[in-house]
Amino acid sequence: MMIQEKGYHLNLLLFSAVLFVFVYLFRYFAPENIVSDYLLWIVPFFYVISVLSRFFIKRKSGNDTKKSLAMYMGTSAVKLFLYLAILIVYGFLNREDAAAFFISFFFIYIVYTFIEVMMVLKLTSK
């Protein structure tokens, strides 16, 4: 199981690096009005949150599949509320950049959620 976890973390790191390069290039080629000032920080943020949530799930559930599913659903709900709180606070503090930040955050959120679910499904099917 430890080997599978290392593969999960390595795949997540590689995916995040590729996404970061894409976002970095997008920042320079996209029109200024659709690029958030904090665009480059979103990918590392999602990477750290994904690693911490996976660590928490494994630590609390061990190898129990039923408990792992419950922990995954719980951490997903907590992450969703955390993301919503971040968006609300950012929107109030930085109104002029809020729309670009929201769009960037949402796009990267969708991509990370899809990849994270695919990787967890791959892990649990073994």
C-alpha positions as CSV (number, residue, x, y, z in Angstrom):
1,M,0.0,0.0,0.0
2,M,2.9,2.4,0.7
3,I,4.2,1.9,-2.8
4,Q,0.8,2.9,-4.2
5,E,0.7,6.0,-2.0
6,K,4.2,7.0,-3.3
7,G,2.9,6.6,-6.8
8,Y,-0.2,8.7,-6.0
9,H,2.0,11.5,-4.6
10,L,4.5,11.3,-7.5
11,N,1.7,11.4,-10.0
12,L,0.1,14.3,-8.2
13,L,3.4,16.2,-8.2
14,L,4.1,15.6,-11.9
15,F,0.5,16.6,-12.8
16,S,0.9,19.8,-10.7
17,A,4.2,20.6,-12.3
18,V,2.7,20.3,-15.8
19,L,-0.3,22.3,-14.8
20,F,1.9,25.0,-13.2
21,V,3.9,25.3,-16.5
22,F,0.7,25.6,-18.4
23,V,-0.6,28.3,-16.0
24,Y,2.8,30.1,-16.2
25,L,2.7,30.2,-20.0
26,F,-1.0,31.2,-20.0
27,R,-0.2,34.1,-17.7
28,Y,2.2,35.6,-20.4
29,F,0.1,34.9,-23.5
30,A,-3.4,35.7,-22.2
31,P,-4.9,39.1,-22.1
32,E,-4.1,41.0,-18.9
33,N,-7.8,41.5,-17.9
34,I,-8.4,37.8,-17.5
35,V,-5.3,36.9,-15.6
36,S,-5.4,37.2,-11.8
37,D,-2.4,38.7,-9.9
38,Y,-2.3,35.5,-7.8
39,L,-2.8,33.0,-10.6
40,L,0.6,31.3,-10.0
41,W,-0.2,30.6,-6.4
42,I,-3.4,28.6,-7.1
43,V,-1.7,25.5,-8.4
44,P,0.7,25.1,-5.4
45,F,-2.2,25.8,-3.1
46,F,-4.3,23.0,-4.6
47,Y,-1.3,20.7,-4.5
48,V,-0.7,21.3,-0.8
49,I,-4.3,20.9,0.1
50,S,-4.5,17.6,-1.9
51,V,-1.5,16.2,-0.2
52,L,-2.6,17.2,3.2
53,S,-6.1,15.8,2.7
54,R,-4.8,12.5,1.4
55,F,-2.4,12.3,4.4
56,F,-5.3,13.0,6.8
57,I,-7.5,10.4,5.1
58,K,-4.8,7.7,5.2
59,R,-3.9,8.6,8.8
60,K,-7.5,8.4,10.1
61,S,-8.8,5.5,8.1
62,G,-5.8,3.2,7.6
63,N,-6.7,0.4,5.2
64,D,-10.5,0.3,6.0
65,T,-12.2,1.0,2.7
66,K,-15.5,2.0,4.3
67,K,-13.9,4.4,6.7
68,S,-11.7,5.8,3.9
69,L,-14.7,6.6,1.8
70,A,-16.4,8.4,4.7
71,M,-13.2,10.4,5.4
72,Y,-12.8,11.2,1.7
73,M,-16.4,12.6,1.6
74,G,-15.8,14.5,4.8
75,T,-12.5,16.1,3.7
76,S,-14.1,16.9,0.3
77,A,-16.9,18.8,2.1
78,V,-14.4,20.7,4.3
79,K,-12.2,21.5,1.3
80,L,-15.3,22.9,-0.5
81,F,-16.2,25.2,2.4
82,L,-12.5,26.3,2.7
83,Y,-12.5,27.1,-1.0
84,L,-15.7,29.0,-0.8
85,A,-14.4,31.0,2.2
86,I,-11.2,31.9,0.3
87,L,-13.3,33.1,-2.7
88,I,-15.5,35.2,-0.5
89,V,-12.7,36.8,1.4
90,Y,-10.7,37.4,-1.8
91,G,-13.7,38.9,-3.4
92,F,-14.2,41.4,-0.6
93,L,-10.5,42.3,-0.3
94,N,-9.6,42.5,-4.0
95,R,-12.7,43.5,-5.9
96,E,-10.9,44.6,-9.1
97,D,-9.2,41.2,-9.5
98,A,-12.0,39.1,-8.2
99,A,-13.5,38.0,-11.5
100,A,-10.2,36.8,-13.0
101,F,-9.3,35.1,-9.7
102,F,-12.7,33.3,-9.5
103,I,-12.5,32.0,-13.0
104,S,-8.9,30.8,-12.6
105,F,-9.6,29.3,-9.2
106,F,-12.7,27.5,-10.5
107,F,-10.9,26.1,-13.6
108,I,-8.0,24.8,-11.5
109,Y,-10.5,23.4,-8.9
110,I,-12.4,21.5,-11.6
111,V,-9.1,20.1,-13.1
112,Y,-7.8,19.1,-9.7
113,T,-11.0,17.5,-8.6
114,F,-11.2,15.4,-11.7
115,I,-7.6,14.3,-11.5
116,E,-7.8,13.6,-7.7
117,V,-11.0,11.5,-8.2
118,M,-9.4,9.5,-11.0
119,M,-6.3,8.9,-9.0
120,V,-8.2,7.8,-5.9
121,L,-10.4,5.5,-8.0
122,K,-7.2,4.0,-9.5
123,L,-5.8,3.4,-6.0
124,T,-9.0,1.8,-4.7
125,S,-9.5,-0.5,-7.7
126,K,-6.1,-2.2,-7.0
